[in-house]
Amino acid sequence: MRVLLLGAGHIGQIIACLLHDSGDYAVTVADRSLPALEKLSAKQIQTLTIDIDHPSQLANAMQSFDTVINALPYQYAMQVASLANTANCHYFDLTEDVAATRHIKLLANNVSTAFMPQCGLAPGFIGIVANHLAGQFSQVDTVQMRVGALPAFPTNSLKYNLTWSVDGLINEYCHPCEAIHDAEQIELLPLEGLEHFSLDGVEYEAFNTSGGLGTLCETWAGKVRMLDYKSVRYPGHCELMKTLLEDLQLKSDQETLKKILRRAVPATMQDVVLVFVTVSGLKQGHLVQEVFARKVFAQRNELQPLSAIQITTAAGVCAAVDLFRQQRLPQQGFIRQEQIALPEFLANRFGCAYQQSRQVESIS
């Protein structure tokens, strides 16, 4: 499979290495950052220097490929997907942006190629897990999805370090959140719905953020009473973000907020990803609850250290592309994350990164 990977950043680097090293993909990585591309060239991975802000350069780059993986910031998703459609390329991305996904779904009508957005952690893997658990019930009542990409050693007042895209982080804090409440599809405000829980003796908070549900609201409409998604952080984070976004009105000046976070909040490779899904409903006439809870930790390899968010996000999109290549997924049109069977994902050579994670034993 000839793959054009757009974006040689934090996540793109790992996607490129995984696919290239598998031996089944001819990967070319396109970006405008020469230092990032040089890292990949040193690993014998093909690279292409383009300006991602010039649609004509993106369009020309796609002509020699049958598949495009978009690992650029979320604001490029609509444009790149449209260009992939014109170039007759299959399209995969990591976007959490709801508007972009709706646009891509419209593009995928009556086409001969496949469009599969939201192939990361959340949306992505979390939806595969939730759909699998819910499918085991004769009647589903409640689906709760909780995901956190957290520093292993929080030290600042936000109790947070930058582990992934600042653009994506602010986007999910500022846009309405889809949910199902009392069997009705609704929108909730971000940073609301604060709750507290503990795993392995560690205290966490969770609150509404945008995009993590993927297409589950549509898939489970009319079949579930309650369905929602929340981001997990350490206690106190939500209140401080509300101060920044609402009291200081940085929600209306997001570029300033991004500059503040990039300047003042350190990035870290020492992180942990928490995945926590609970589903309750009827099985054989009895009300029961099923739980999926995992922690994925960073890999501290001196030659190539990997953060937990790199591992989980790259595993998601690489497994989706791999299952598509093996014809385990539809070969055209819009593909939802929940069309991936969880056992097949975990058995995949890329998806097994989640299988090798540690299952959480105690939940309260």
LOVOLUM-437464 format. One line per field, with one value per residue (C-alpha): z, y, x; chain; residue in three letters; residue number from 1. Coordinates in Angstrom, 1 decimal. Example, Ala and Ser with C-alpha at 12.3 -4.5 7.8 and 13.67 -1.06 7.14 Angstrom:
<recs>
up = 7.8, 7.1
north = -4.5, -1.1
east = 12.3, 13.7
mol = A, A
type = Ala, Ser
seq = 1, 2
</recs>
This chain:
<recs>
up = 0.0, -1.0, 1.9, 2.1, 5.7, 6.2, 9.4, 10.8, 14.3, 17.7, 16.5, 12.8, 13.6, 15.3, 12.7, 10.0, 11.8, 12.7, 9.1, 7.5, 9.8, 9.2, 5.6, 4.2, 3.5, 1.1, 3.3, 2.3, 5.0, 3.9, 6.1, 6.0, 9.0, 7.6, 11.1, 11.6, 8.1, 8.6, 11.6, 9.3, 6.4, 8.8, 9.3, 5.5, 5.4, 2.3, 2.9, 1.0, 1.8, 1.2, 2.6, 4.2, 3.9, 0.1, -1.1, -4.6, -3.0, -1.0, -4.0, -6.1, -3.4, -3.3, -7.0, -6.5, -3.6, -2.9, 0.8, 2.8, 6.6, 8.0, 11.2, 10.9, 13.4, 13.4, 11.5, 8.3, 8.3, 6.0, 3.4, 3.3, 3.2, 0.3, -1.6, -0.9, -2.4, -5.5, -5.8, -5.4, -2.3, 0.8, 3.8, 7.5, 10.2, 14.0, 14.3, 17.3, 15.7, 15.3, 12.4, 10.4, 10.9, 9.7, 6.6, 5.9, 6.3, 3.6, 1.3, 1.7, 0.1, -3.2, -3.5, -4.5, -1.8, 2.0, 4.6, 8.2, 10.5, 14.3, 14.3, 17.5, 21.2, 21.8, 19.5, 18.2, 20.5, 23.3, 20.9, 19.8, 23.5, 24.3, 21.3, 22.1, 25.7, 24.8, 22.2, 24.8, 26.5, 25.5, 26.6, 27.2, 29.9, 30.4, 28.6, 30.2, 28.5, 30.4, 28.9, 30.3, 28.8, 32.0, 33.3, 35.4, 37.8, 38.0, 39.7, 38.6, 39.7, 36.6, 37.5, 33.8, 31.2, 27.4, 26.0, 22.6, 20.4, 22.1, 19.3, 19.9, 23.6, 23.5, 20.8, 23.0, 25.9, 23.9, 21.8, 22.7, 23.7, 22.2, 24.5, 24.9, 28.0, 28.8, 25.3, 23.6, 21.7, 23.3, 23.5, 26.8, 27.7, 27.9, 31.3, 33.0, 34.5, 37.0, 38.8, 40.9, 41.1, 42.0, 40.3, 41.9, 44.9, 42.7, 42.7, 39.4, 38.1, 34.8, 32.9, 29.5, 26.5, 22.8, 20.2, 22.2, 21.4, 17.7, 16.0, 18.9, 19.5, 16.0, 16.2, 19.5, 19.1, 20.3, 21.8, 25.1, 27.8, 28.8, 26.8, 27.5, 27.2, 29.7, 29.8, 32.9, 34.8, 38.3, 40.8, 40.4, 36.7, 35.5, 37.9, 36.7, 33.0, 33.7, 35.2, 32.1, 29.5, 31.1, 33.8, 31.8, 28.6, 26.8, 25.1, 22.7, 22.3, 21.9, 20.2, 23.3, 25.5, 23.2, 23.5, 27.3, 27.5, 25.2, 27.0, 30.6, 30.7, 30.0, 27.6, 29.0, 27.6, 31.0, 30.8, 31.3, 29.3, 31.3, 29.5, 31.6, 30.1, 32.0, 30.5, 32.4, 31.3, 31.1, 30.5, 30.7, 32.6, 35.2, 35.6, 35.4, 34.7, 32.6, 33.0, 30.8, 32.5, 31.3, 31.9, 29.2, 30.3, 28.4, 27.2, 28.5, 25.8, 25.7, 21.9, 21.2, 24.2, 23.5, 25.4, 26.2, 24.0, 21.1, 21.6, 21.9, 19.2, 16.6, 17.5, 16.8, 13.3, 12.3, 13.3, 11.4, 8.2, 8.7, 9.2, 6.1, 4.0, 5.2, 4.0, 7.6, 7.1, 4.4, 1.4, 0.5, 2.0, 5.5, 8.2, 11.8, 14.6, 16.1, 12.9, 14.2, 16.4, 19.7, 19.6, 16.1, 17.1, 20.1, 18.1, 15.4, 15.4, 16.0, 18.2, 20.6, 22.2, 24.3, 25.0, 26.5, 28.8, 32.5, 33.4, 36.4, 39.3, 41.7, 40.8, 43.2
north = 0.0, 3.4, 5.8, 9.5, 10.6, 14.3, 15.6, 14.7, 15.9, 14.1, 11.5, 11.4, 10.3, 7.1, 6.4, 6.6, 4.3, 1.7, 1.4, 1.5, -1.1, -3.5, -4.0, -3.8, -0.1, 2.2, 5.4, 8.9, 11.6, 15.2, 18.3, 21.7, 21.1, 20.1, 19.0, 16.6, 15.2, 14.7, 12.4, 10.2, 10.3, 9.0, 5.9, 5.3, 6.6, 8.6, 12.3, 15.2, 18.9, 20.8, 23.8, 22.5, 25.9, 25.6, 23.4, 23.0, 21.4, 19.1, 18.1, 17.5, 15.3, 13.0, 12.1, 9.2, 7.5, 5.4, 6.3, 9.5, 9.6, 13.0, 13.7, 17.5, 19.7, 19.3, 22.6, 21.0, 18.0, 19.4, 20.6, 17.5, 15.2, 17.2, 17.0, 13.3, 12.9, 14.7, 12.6, 9.4, 8.4, 6.5, 8.9, 8.3, 10.9, 11.6, 14.5, 15.1, 18.0, 17.3, 19.7, 18.2, 14.7, 15.8, 17.3, 14.1, 12.0, 14.1, 13.7, 9.9, 9.7, 7.7, 7.4, 4.5, 5.2, 4.9, 7.8, 6.9, 9.9, 9.8, 7.0, 7.9, 7.3, 9.4, 9.5, 6.1, 3.3, 4.4, 4.1, 0.6, -0.5, 1.1, -0.4, -3.8, -3.8, -2.4, -5.0, -7.7, -6.5, -7.4, -3.9, -1.1, 1.6, 3.7, 4.0, 6.1, 6.8, 8.4, 9.0, 10.9, 11.6, 12.7, 13.5, 10.7, 13.3, 16.4, 19.4, 22.6, 24.1, 22.8, 19.3, 19.0, 18.8, 19.1, 15.5, 16.2, 19.0, 22.3, 23.1, 19.9, 20.4, 23.8, 22.7, 20.0, 22.5, 25.1, 23.4, 21.8, 18.1, 15.5, 13.1, 11.1, 11.9, 10.2, 8.6, 12.1, 13.4, 16.6, 19.0, 19.7, 22.6, 21.8, 21.8, 21.0, 17.8, 17.6, 14.2, 12.6, 8.9, 6.9, 4.2, 2.3, 4.7, 7.8, 10.5, 11.9, 14.3, 14.1, 16.7, 17.2, 17.8, 17.8, 15.1, 12.0, 10.2, 10.0, 8.8, 6.7, 9.1, 8.4, 4.7, 4.2, 6.7, 5.1, 2.2, 3.6, 5.9, 7.6, 7.9, 10.4, 11.1, 13.0, 13.8, 12.7, 15.1, 15.4, 17.3, 21.0, 21.2, 21.9, 24.9, 26.5, 26.0, 27.6, 30.6, 31.0, 30.3, 32.0, 34.5, 35.8, 35.4, 33.5, 31.3, 34.2, 34.7, 31.1, 32.1, 34.0, 31.0, 28.6, 30.9, 31.0, 27.2, 26.6, 29.1, 28.2, 24.5, 22.1, 19.1, 15.7, 12.2, 10.7, 10.3, 7.8, 7.2, 6.1, 4.4, 3.7, 2.6, 1.4, 0.0, -1.0, -2.7, -6.0, -9.4, -12.4, -10.3, -9.0, -5.5, -5.7, -3.5, -4.3, -2.3, -1.9, -0.1, 0.1, 2.2, 2.6, 3.9, 5.6, 3.5, 4.8, 3.3, 5.4, 5.0, 5.9, 6.9, 6.9, 8.8, 7.0, 9.3, 8.6, 4.8, 4.9, 7.4, 5.8, 2.3, 3.5, 4.8, 2.1, -0.7, 0.9, 1.2, -2.3, -3.8, -1.9, -3.3, -6.8, -6.1, -6.5, -3.2, -1.8, -0.8, 2.4, 5.1, 6.4, 4.0, 4.4, 3.5, 1.2, -0.9, -2.3, -5.4, -5.0, -8.5, -7.9, -4.6, -6.0, -9.0, -6.6, -6.1, -2.4, -2.5, -5.0, -1.9, -1.7, -5.4, -5.1, -2.3, -2.9, -3.7, -1.6, -3.8, -1.5, 1.1, 3.2
east = 0.0, 1.4, 0.8, 1.3, 1.5, 0.9, 2.6, 6.0, 5.2, 5.1, 2.6, 3.5, 7.0, 5.8, 3.1, 5.8, 8.2, 5.5, 4.2, 7.6, 9.1, 6.2, 7.4, 3.9, 3.7, 5.6, 5.4, 6.3, 6.0, 5.3, 5.8, 7.4, 9.7, 13.1, 14.4, 11.4, 11.8, 15.6, 14.9, 12.8, 15.2, 17.9, 15.7, 15.5, 11.9, 10.9, 10.1, 8.7, 9.0, 5.8, 4.0, 0.8, -0.8, -0.7, -3.6, -2.0, 1.2, -1.0, -3.0, 0.1, 1.6, -1.4, -1.2, 1.2, -0.5, -3.6, -3.9, -3.6, -3.1, -3.6, -1.6, -1.8, -3.6, -7.4, -8.0, -6.6, -9.0, -11.7, -9.3, -7.1, -10.1, -11.6, -8.2, -8.0, -11.4, -10.5, -7.3, -9.3, -7.3, -8.4, -8.4, -7.6, -7.1, -6.9, -9.3, -11.5, -13.3, -17.0, -17.5, -14.7, -16.1, -19.5, -17.9, -15.9, -19.0, -20.7, -17.7, -17.9, -21.3, -21.3, -17.5, -15.3, -12.7, -12.8, -13.0, -12.2, -11.6, -11.1, -8.6, -6.7, -7.3, -10.5, -12.2, -11.0, -10.1, -12.4, -15.4, -14.3, -14.3, -17.6, -19.3, -17.9, -19.1, -22.5, -23.0, -22.9, -26.1, -29.7, -30.7, -28.2, -28.9, -25.8, -22.5, -19.8, -16.4, -13.5, -10.0, -7.0, -3.6, -1.8, 1.7, 3.0, 4.6, 2.4, 4.1, 2.4, -1.0, -2.8, -1.4, -0.9, 1.9, 1.6, 1.5, -0.1, -1.4, -2.2, -4.6, -6.5, -6.5, -8.0, -10.5, -12.0, -12.2, -14.1, -16.8, -20.2, -20.1, -22.4, -24.2, -27.4, -29.5, -32.8, -32.7, -32.4, -29.4, -28.3, -25.3, -23.5, -21.2, -17.5, -15.8, -19.2, -20.4, -17.5, -17.2, -14.5, -13.3, -10.2, -8.3, -5.4, -5.7, -5.1, -7.8, -9.0, -11.7, -13.5, -15.6, -17.2, -15.0, -15.8, -15.2, -14.4, -17.6, -16.9, -20.0, -21.4, -24.3, -25.6, -24.8, -26.6, -29.4, -32.7, -30.8, -29.4, -30.7, -27.5, -24.2, -21.4, -17.7, -15.4, -11.7, -9.9, -7.5, -6.0, -8.3, -8.3, -7.4, -11.0, -11.5, -8.3, -9.1, -12.5, -10.7, -8.6, -11.3, -14.3, -13.2, -10.2, -12.2, -9.4, -12.1, -12.5, -8.8, -7.5, -4.3, -3.2, -4.1, -2.1, 0.9, 0.6, 0.4, 3.3, 5.4, 4.5, 3.5, 6.3, 5.9, 6.7, 7.4, 6.7, 3.0, 0.2, -2.9, -6.0, -8.9, -12.0, -15.4, -18.4, -21.6, -24.7, -27.9, -29.7, -28.2, -30.5, -33.0, -30.5, -29.1, -25.3, -22.3, -19.2, -16.0, -12.9, -10.1, -6.5, -3.4, -0.8, 2.6, 5.4, 8.3, 11.6, 13.9, 17.1, 17.3, 13.7, 11.6, 7.9, 5.2, 2.0, 0.0, 2.3, 1.9, -1.9, -2.6, -0.3, -1.5, -5.1, -4.5, -2.0, -4.3, -7.2, -5.1, -3.8, -7.3, -8.4, -5.5, -6.5, -10.1, -11.4, -13.2, -15.5, -13.5, -15.4, -17.6, -17.6, -16.1, -16.9, -14.5, -17.1, -17.1, -13.8, -14.2, -12.4, -10.9, -9.5, -8.1, -6.3, -5.0, -3.6, 0.2, -0.3, -3.4, -1.8, -0.1, -3.3, -3.4, 0.1, -1.0, -1.8, -5.4, -6.6, -7.6, -9.5, -12.1, -14.1
mol = A, A, A, A, A, A, A, A, A, A, A, A, A, A, A, A, A, A, A, A, A, A, A, A, A, A, A, A, A, A, A, A, A, A, A, A, A, A, A, A, A, A, A, A, A, A, A, A, A, A, A, A, A, A, A, A, A, A, A, A, A, A, A, A, A, A, A, A, A, A, A, A, A, A, A, A, A, A, A, A, A, A, A, A, A, A, A, A, A, A, A, A, A, A, A, A, A, A, A, A, A, A, A, A, A, A, A, A, A, A, A, A, A, A, A, A, A, A, A, A, A, A, A, A, A, A, A, A, A, A, A, A, A, A, A, A, A, A, A, A, A, A, A, A, A, A, A, A, A, A, A, A, A, A, A, A, A, A, A, A, A, A, A, A, A, A, A, A, A, A, A, A, A, A, A, A, A, A, A, A, A, A, A, A, A, A, A, A, A, A, A, A, A, A, A, A, A, A, A, A, A, A, A, A, A, A, A, A, A, A, A, A, A, A, A, A, A, A, A, A, A, A, A, A, A, A, A, A, A, A, A, A, A, A, A, A, A, A, A, A, A, A, A, A, A, A, A, A, A, A, A, A, A, A, A, A, A, A, A, A, A, A, A, A, A, A, A, A, A, A, A, A, A, A, A, A, A, A, A, A, A, A, A, A, A, A, A, A, A, A, A, A, A, A, A, A, A, A, A, A, A, A, A, A, A, A, A, A, A, A, A, A, A, A, A, A, A, A, A, A, A, A, A, A, A, A, A, A, A, A, A, A, A, A, A, A, A, A, A, A, A, A, A, A, A, A, A, A, A, A, A, A, A, A, A, A, A, A, A, A, A, A, A, A
type = Met, Arg, Val, Leu, Leu, Leu, Gly, Ala, Gly, His, Ile, Gly, Gln, Ile, Ile, Ala, Cys, Leu, Leu, His, Asp, Ser, Gly, Asp, Tyr, Ala, Val, Thr, Val, Ala, Asp, Arg, Ser, Leu, Pro, Ala, Leu, Glu, Lys, Leu, Ser, Ala, Lys, Gln, Ile, Gln, Thr, Leu, Thr, Ile, Asp, Ile, Asp, His, Pro, Ser, Gln, Leu, Ala, Asn, Ala, Met, Gln, Ser, Phe, Asp, Thr, Val, Ile, Asn, Ala, Leu, Pro, Tyr, Gln, Tyr, Ala, Met, Gln, Val, Ala, Ser, Leu, Ala, Asn, Thr, Ala, Asn, Cys, His, Tyr, Phe, Asp, Leu, Thr, Glu, Asp, Val, Ala, Ala, Thr, Arg, His, Ile, Lys, Leu, Leu, Ala, Asn, Asn, Val, Ser, Thr, Ala, Phe, Met, Pro, Gln, Cys, Gly, Leu, Ala, Pro, Gly, Phe, Ile, Gly, Ile, Val, Ala, Asn, His, Leu, Ala, Gly, Gln, Phe, Ser, Gln, Val, Asp, Thr, Val, Gln, Met, Arg, Val, Gly, Ala, Leu, Pro, Ala, Phe, Pro, Thr, Asn, Ser, Leu, Lys, Tyr, Asn, Leu, Thr, Trp, Ser, Val, Asp, Gly, Leu, Ile, Asn, Glu, Tyr, Cys, His, Pro, Cys, Glu, Ala, Ile, His, Asp, Ala, Glu, Gln, Ile, Glu, Leu, Leu, Pro, Leu, Glu, Gly, Leu, Glu, His, Phe, Ser, Leu, Asp, Gly, Val, Glu, Tyr, Glu, Ala, Phe, Asn, Thr, Ser, Gly, Gly, Leu, Gly, Thr, Leu, Cys, Glu, Thr, Trp, Ala, Gly, Lys, Val, Arg, Met, Leu, Asp, Tyr, Lys, Ser, Val, Arg, Tyr, Pro, Gly, His, Cys, Glu, Leu, Met, Lys, Thr, Leu, Leu, Glu, Asp, Leu, Gln, Leu, Lys, Ser, Asp, Gln, Glu, Thr, Leu, Lys, Lys, Ile, Leu, Arg, Arg, Ala, Val, Pro, Ala, Thr, Met, Gln, Asp, Val, Val, Leu, Val, Phe, Val, Thr, Val, Ser, Gly, Leu, Lys, Gln, Gly, His, Leu, Val, Gln, Glu, Val, Phe, Ala, Arg, Lys, Val, Phe, Ala, Gln, Arg, Asn, Glu, Leu, Gln, Pro, Leu, Ser, Ala, Ile, Gln, Ile, Thr, Thr, Ala, Ala, Gly, Val, Cys, Ala, Ala, Val, Asp, Leu, Phe, Arg, Gln, Gln, Arg, Leu, Pro, Gln, Gln, Gly, Phe, Ile, Arg, Gln, Glu, Gln, Ile, Ala, Leu, Pro, Glu, Phe, Leu, Ala, Asn, Arg, Phe, Gly, Cys, Ala, Tyr, Gln, Gln, Ser, Arg, Gln, Val, Glu, Ser, Ile, Ser
seq = 1, 2, 3, 4, 5, 6, 7, 8, 9, 10, 11, 12, 13, 14, 15, 16, 17, 18, 19, 20, 21, 22, 23, 24, 25, 26, 27, 28, 29, 30, 31, 32, 33, 34, 35, 36, 37, 38, 39, 40, 41, 42, 43, 44, 45, 46, 47, 48, 49, 50, 51, 52, 53, 54, 55, 56, 57, 58, 59, 60, 61, 62, 63, 64, 65, 66, 67, 68, 69, 70, 71, 72, 73, 74, 75, 76, 77, 78, 79, 80, 81, 82, 83, 84, 85, 86, 87, 88, 89, 90, 91, 92, 93, 94, 95, 96, 97, 98, 99, 100, 101, 102, 103, 104, 105, 106, 107, 108, 109, 110, 111, 112, 113, 114, 115, 116, 117, 118, 119, 120, 121, 122, 123, 124, 125, 126, 127, 128, 129, 130, 131, 132, 133, 134, 135, 136, 137, 138, 139, 140, 141, 142, 143, 144, 145, 146, 147, 148, 149, 150, 151, 152, 153, 154, 155, 156, 157, 158, 159, 160, 161, 162, 163, 164, 165, 166, 167, 168, 169, 170, 171, 172, 173, 174, 175, 176, 177, 178, 179, 180, 181, 182, 183, 184, 185, 186, 187, 188, 189, 190, 191, 192, 193, 194, 195, 196, 197, 198, 199, 200, 201, 202, 203, 204, 205, 206, 207, 208, 209, 210, 211, 212, 213, 214, 215, 216, 217, 218, 219, 220, 221, 222, 223, 224, 225, 226, 227, 228, 229, 230, 231, 232, 233, 234, 235, 236, 237, 238, 239, 240, 241, 242, 243, 244, 245, 246, 247, 248, 249, 250, 251, 252, 253, 254, 255, 256, 257, 258, 259, 260, 261, 262, 263, 264, 265, 266, 267, 268, 269, 270, 271, 272, 273, 274, 275, 276, 277, 278, 279, 280, 281, 282, 283, 284, 285, 286, 287, 288, 289, 290, 291, 292, 293, 294, 295, 296, 297, 298, 299, 300, 301, 302, 303, 304, 305, 306, 307, 308, 309, 310, 311, 312, 313, 314, 315, 316, 317, 318, 319, 320, 321, 322, 323, 324, 325, 326, 327, 328, 329, 330, 331, 332, 333, 334, 335, 336, 337, 338, 339, 340, 341, 342, 343, 344, 345, 346, 347, 348, 349, 350, 351, 352, 353, 354, 355, 356, 357, 358, 359, 360, 361, 362, 363, 364
</recs>
